[in-house]
Amino acid sequence: MGFFTEEIAIDLGTANTLIIHNDKVVIDSPSIVAIDRSTNKIIAIGTEASMMQGKTHENIRTVRPLKDGVIADFNASEQMISQLIKSIPSLKKRFFTPSLRMVICIPSGITEVEMRAVKESAERVNGKEVYLIHEPMAAAIGIGIDIMQPKGNMVVDIGGGTTEIAVIALSGIVCDKSIKIAGDVFTNDIVYYMRSKHNLFVGERTAEKIKISMGAVLEELDESPDELSVQGRDLLTGKPKQSMISYVEIAKALDKSILRIEDAIMETLAQTPPELAADIYNTGIYLAGGGALLRGLDKRLSKKTDLPVYIAEDPLQAVVRGTGITLKNIDKFKTILIK
């Protein structure tokens, strides 16, 4: 039946869902769906739905099916996964849906029930063989770390819903911590800061845009991004207005959340067995996920931990790349996959 089976690797993210097929990232779309309230049908998915976010009328609602890295809305997530799989270019030409062999990555702090939800969603879209892999593991493989070695490596994956911190050795997670402070919280921090300091009410999409174009965690950067004009609604007069903001303000807005990530890293380091701690002193900490793109984060963490901090190349795709490599060598990575 080899001809009828297709292999795909999925990184089900809170912010973005990425799919690898034939060693290429074929789908990279925001994890968001727009639903018609009267018929409960999905109108748009991914980028198209994210354009609608915050601009809908009462008959349309936009839903993010994944919250904190796990499935929050079962129905919407299932429809989203199936639509995304159907839109893979090479599967579009098929008359029937082939049976799928899938590797899906999940946060390390996930419960049995949440795991089953992911699995069932995959099986309903014709997944015949479904394997799950923990996110920090996938990130480590995607960064290019040889996880089989008896050598400790620390990976920090700052995604949209969760930050995953793990110390990995001998293809297993020795100690890990998963906290729900990540991209979404940073976005909310910016919304809150704009309200309290500028009396400006901005939407989630605008805050996200600010975060991407000038998100920083240090108040002194070597290359500082330009000031940005932000439009929103004035909370005092109710009129639309615009304010200029600089990256220093964003660094202030994100400070509390970054402190909590630093604390979580320090806690994980404190639980690390001494032999592995010695390895980490030499190998340093690897950053993956969208949060790794915050300007100055590597420097700030390096200062806090006194360790070298490296950012993965293309941190947004590190996890899905790792999931893809695992899919290609399923026999080699049998031990780390959850069947």
C-alpha positions in Angstrom: 0.0 0.0 0.0 3.1 2.2 -0.1 1.8 4.1 -3.1 -1.4 5.2 -1.3 0.4 6.4 1.8 1.7 9.9 2.1 4.0 11.1 4.9 3.6 14.5 6.5 5.1 16.2 9.5 3.0 18.8 11.3 3.9 21.5 13.8 0.5 22.4 15.3 1.3 25.8 16.8 -0.8 28.2 18.7 0.2 31.0 16.3 1.2 29.2 13.1 0.7 25.7 11.7 3.5 24.4 9.5 3.4 21.2 7.4 6.3 19.4 5.8 5.7 17.1 2.8 8.5 15.6 0.8 11.2 17.5 2.8 9.7 20.9 2.0 7.6 23.2 4.1 4.5 23.3 2.0 2.1 25.0 4.4 2.9 27.8 6.8 -0.3 29.5 7.8 -1.6 31.3 10.9 -3.6 28.9 13.1 -6.9 30.7 12.9 -10.3 30.0 11.3 -13.3 32.2 10.5 -16.6 30.6 11.1 -20.1 31.6 9.9 -22.3 31.7 13.1 -25.5 30.8 11.3 -24.3 27.7 9.5 -21.2 26.9 11.6 -19.3 26.4 8.4 -15.7 27.5 7.9 -15.5 30.5 5.6 -11.8 31.2 5.7 -8.6 29.7 7.1 -5.1 30.8 7.8 -3.9 34.1 6.3 -7.3 34.9 4.9 -8.9 34.4 8.4 -6.2 36.4 10.1 -7.0 39.4 7.9 -10.5 39.3 9.3 -9.4 39.1 12.9 -10.9 42.0 14.9 -12.9 43.2 11.9 -15.8 40.8 11.8 -19.6 41.5 12.2 -21.9 39.5 14.3 -22.4 36.7 11.8 -18.7 35.8 11.6 -16.4 34.8 14.4 -12.7 34.2 14.2 -11.4 31.4 16.3 -8.0 30.3 17.3 -8.5 26.6 17.8 -5.3 26.1 19.7 -4.7 27.8 23.1 -1.4 27.5 25.0 -0.2 24.9 22.4 -3.1 22.5 23.0 -6.5 22.0 21.2 -9.1 24.3 22.8 -11.8 24.0 20.1 -11.9 20.4 18.9 -14.2 21.0 16.0 -12.5 24.0 14.6 -9.0 22.5 14.9 -10.1 19.3 13.1 -11.6 21.2 10.2 -8.5 23.4 10.1 -6.1 20.5 10.0 -8.1 18.7 7.3 -8.4 21.9 5.1 -4.6 22.5 5.4 -3.8 18.9 4.5 -6.1 19.2 1.5 -4.4 22.3 0.4 -1.0 20.7 0.2 -0.1 21.2 -3.5 0.9 17.7 -4.4 -2.1 16.1 -2.6 -4.5 18.5 -4.4 -4.2 16.6 -7.7 -5.3 13.3 -6.1 -8.8 12.0 -6.7 -9.1 10.5 -3.2 -7.4 11.4 0.1 -4.5 9.1 0.6 -3.9 7.5 4.0 -1.4 9.5 6.0 1.6 8.7 8.1 2.0 11.6 10.4 4.4 13.0 13.0 2.8 15.8 15.0 4.6 17.8 17.6 3.1 18.6 21.1 4.2 20.7 24.1 6.0 18.8 26.8 3.6 19.8 29.5 0.6 18.3 27.8 -1.9 16.0 29.6 -3.1 12.5 28.4 -6.5 14.0 27.5 -5.0 16.7 25.4 -2.7 14.2 23.7 -5.7 12.1 22.8 -7.4 15.1 21.3 -4.5 15.7 19.0 -4.4 12.0 18.0 -8.1 11.8 17.3 -8.0 14.9 15.2 -5.3 13.4 13.1 -7.1 10.0 12.8 -10.2 11.7 11.5 -8.3 13.3 8.7 -7.2 9.9 7.5 -4.1 9.5 9.6 -3.4 5.8 9.6 -0.1 5.9 11.5 0.1 8.8 14.0 3.2 9.6 16.0 3.7 12.4 18.5 6.9 14.1 19.4 7.6 16.6 22.2 8.3 20.1 21.0 11.7 20.7 22.7 12.9 17.4 21.2 11.8 18.4 17.7 13.4 21.8 18.1 16.7 20.2 19.2 16.7 17.9 16.1 15.7 20.9 13.9 18.6 23.0 15.3 21.0 20.2 14.4 21.9 18.8 17.8 22.8 15.2 17.9 20.4 14.1 20.6 21.6 10.5 20.8 24.9 11.5 22.4 25.5 11.2 26.1 25.9 14.9 26.2 23.6 17.5 27.7 22.0 20.3 25.6 19.6 22.9 26.7 16.8 24.1 24.3 14.4 27.0 24.9 11.6 27.1 22.5 9.5 30.2 22.7 6.4 29.7 20.7 3.0 31.4 20.5 1.3 29.7 23.4 4.0 28.1 25.5 7.7 28.4 26.2 9.3 25.0 26.4 12.6 24.6 28.3 14.3 21.3 28.2 17.6 19.6 29.0 18.2 16.8 26.5 20.6 13.9 26.6 20.7 10.3 25.3 17.6 11.0 23.2 15.5 11.8 26.2 14.3 14.8 28.2 16.1 14.9 31.5 14.4 17.9 33.0 11.9 20.2 31.4 9.6 23.1 32.2 6.7 24.3 30.1 5.3 27.7 31.0 2.4 29.6 29.4 4.3 32.8 28.7 5.1 33.2 25.1 4.1 35.1 22.0 0.5 35.6 22.9 1.3 37.0 26.3 3.9 39.4 24.7 1.1 40.6 22.4 -1.2 41.2 25.3 1.6 43.0 27.2 1.9 45.5 24.3 -1.9 46.0 24.1 -1.9 46.7 27.9 1.1 49.1 27.6 -0.5 51.1 24.8 -3.7 51.5 26.9 -2.0 52.5 30.1 0.8 54.7 28.8 -0.6 56.2 25.6 -4.4 56.0 26.3 -4.5 54.2 22.9 -6.7 51.1 22.4 -5.1 48.8 19.8 -6.2 45.5 18.5 -4.4 42.2 18.7 -3.3 42.3 15.0 -1.7 45.8 15.5 0.0 44.7 18.7 1.4 41.6 16.8 2.7 43.9 14.1 4.4 46.1 16.6 6.0 43.1 18.3 7.3 41.7 15.0 8.6 45.1 13.6 10.2 46.4 16.8 10.0 43.8 19.6 13.0 44.1 21.9 13.9 43.0 25.4 16.9 45.4 26.0 16.7 49.1 26.2 20.1 49.5 24.5 20.5 47.8 21.2 23.4 47.9 18.7 21.0 48.3 15.8 17.9 49.9 16.9 14.7 49.7 14.8 13.1 52.9 13.7 10.2 54.5 15.6 6.8 53.3 14.5 3.5 55.2 14.2 0.6 53.2 15.8 -3.0 53.9 15.0 -5.9 52.9 17.3 -8.8 54.4 19.3 -8.2 57.1 21.9 -9.6 55.9 25.2 -10.5 59.5 26.4 -12.2 61.0 23.3 -13.2 57.8 21.4 -11.6 59.2 18.2 -9.2 57.3 16.1 -5.6 58.6 16.8 -2.0 57.8 16.2 1.0 57.7 18.5 4.8 57.3 17.9 6.5 54.6 19.9 10.1 53.4 20.1 11.6 50.0 20.8 12.6 51.1 24.3 8.9 51.3 25.3 8.3 47.8 23.9 11.3 46.5 26.0 9.6 48.0 29.0 6.3 46.5 28.1 7.7 43.0 27.8 10.0 43.2 30.8 7.8 41.3 33.3 7.1 38.4 30.9 10.8 38.0 30.0 11.7 38.0 33.7 9.4 35.0 34.2 11.0 33.2 31.3 14.4 33.9 32.8 13.2 32.5 36.1 11.9 29.3 34.4 15.3 28.8 32.7 17.1 29.3 36.0 14.8 26.8 37.7 15.4 24.2 35.0 19.2 24.8 35.3 18.9 24.3 39.1 17.3 20.8 38.5 19.9 19.7 36.0 22.2 16.8 37.2 25.8 18.1 37.7 27.3 16.1 34.8 24.8 17.6 32.4 25.3 21.0 33.9 29.0 20.7 33.1 28.1 19.9 29.4 25.7 22.9 29.2 28.4 25.1 30.5 30.4 24.2 27.4 27.5 23.9 24.8 25.3 26.8 26.0 21.6 27.4 25.4 19.8 27.1 22.1 16.9 29.3 21.3 14.1 28.4 18.9 10.6 29.5 18.1 9.3 32.9 17.1 10.1 34.4 20.5 13.8 33.9 19.7 13.5 36.7 17.2 13.0 39.4 19.9 15.9 41.7 19.6 18.5 41.4 22.3 17.0 38.3 23.9 20.2 36.2 23.4 22.3 38.9 25.1 19.8 39.3 28.0 19.6 35.5 28.7 23.4 35.2 28.3 23.9 37.9 30.9 21.4 36.2 33.3 22.8 32.7 33.0 26.5 33.4 32.3 26.2 30.9 29.4 26.6 31.4 25.7 23.2 31.6 24.0 22.7 30.7 20.3 19.7 31.4 18.1 18.7 28.7 15.7 18.9 29.6 12.0 15.3 30.3 11.0 14.0 29.7 14.5 10.3 29.8 13.3 10.8 26.6 11.3 13.2 24.8 13.7 10.5 22.7 15.3 8.8 21.7 12.0 12.2 20.9 10.5 13.0 18.6 13.4 9.6 16.9 13.1 10.3 16.4 9.4 13.7 14.8 10.0 12.1 12.5 12.6 9.5 11.5 10.0 12.2 10.6 7.5 14.1 8.4 10.0 11.2 7.0 12.0 13.2 3.8 12.9 16.1 5.7 14.1 14.0 8.0 16.4 11.5 5.2 17.5 12.5 5.8 21.1 11.5 9.4 21.3 8.2 9.1 19.4 4.9 8.5 21.3 2.8 6.0 19.3 
